[in-house]
Structure formats: C-alpha cells, structure tokens
Amino acid sequence: MFLHLGNDVIVNDKYIIGIFDLEKSSVSKYTRDYLSAATKQGRVVNCTDEMPKSFIVTLDSELTERVYISQLNCATLYKRSKNNKI
C-alpha cells in the first residue's frame, strides 16, 4: 500500500523504516547531525510549505535512503498507515 505524506508525495509503505516527530527528536544532537548530513547529501525531500512536524525515513529496493519532511504529525501518518492495511 501507499502512504500520502503531503503535497502530492506518496511512498510505498513497505519501504518506510520509521516515522519520527521532528520537534521531539530534533532535541538530540545525533538526530540534528543525521538530518544535516542527509540534507547535504541531497537525500531530503520536503513535502511541505508549512511548518514541518515529522520526518519519514525510507529505504527502497536499491538501498537508497530518503528522508521526507512532512507537515503531518506522526499520529496522523500512523493512522493512515493502519487504515491502508484494512
């Protein structure tokens, strides 16, 4: 199934490694360093023009890692992923 992340961006949910709350997780220096490195390497896809609330890490079949920044919160994305399974 597919998960809509915002602004017409959809990913295959079997490639999702994790969905993270941006505000809570960016407190950690390690997360900030990870996001900074991903940005520098061009692996970040911005799915929002609004205030970002979450980031989603994916790994596709070619082992290409991507980080999606979304305006949707983690609970909304989680509910959407569970509703897709029904």
SVG drawing of the C-alpha trace seen along z (x, -y; Angstrom):
<svg xmlns="http://www.w3.org/2000/svg" viewBox="-10 -27 37 32">
<polyline fill="none" stroke="black" stroke-width="0.4" points="0.0,0.0 1.0,-3.6 1.1,-6.4 0.4,-10.1 2.9,-12.3 1.5,-15.7 1.8,-17.9 1.2,-15.1 4.0,-13.0 3.2,-9.3 5.6,-6.5 5.2,-2.8 4.7,-1.9 6.9,1.3 9.9,-1.0 9.3,-3.0 11.9,-2.5 10.4,-5.0 8.2,-7.9 9.6,-10.5 8.3,-13.5 10.5,-16.4 10.1,-18.5 10.8,-15.8 13.6,-14.0 15.5,-17.1 16.4,-17.8 19.1,-15.1 22.4,-16.2 22.6,-12.9 19.2,-13.5 20.2,-17.0 23.5,-15.7 21.7,-12.9 19.2,-15.4 22.0,-17.8 24.1,-15.1 21.0,-13.9 20.4,-17.4 23.9,-17.9 23.9,-14.6 20.6,-15.5 18.6,-12.8 15.9,-15.0 12.5,-15.5 10.5,-18.4 6.8,-17.6 5.5,-20.8 5.3,-24.6 4.1,-24.8 5.7,-24.2 7.2,-20.6 6.0,-18.3 7.6,-14.9 10.2,-13.2 9.9,-9.8 12.9,-7.7 12.6,-5.2 14.9,-2.7 13.9,-1.4 14.8,1.8 18.0,0.3 19.0,-0.5 18.6,-4.3 17.8,-6.1 15.5,-9.1 14.2,-11.4 10.8,-13.0 9.8,-16.1 6.1,-16.4 3.6,-18.8 1.5,-15.9 2.1,-14.7 3.2,-11.2 -0.2,-10.2 -1.9,-11.1 0.6,-9.2 0.4,-6.2 -3.5,-6.2 -3.2,-6.5 -0.8,-3.6 -3.1,-1.4 -6.2,-2.3 -4.4,-1.2 -4.0,2.3 -7.7,2.8"/>
</svg>
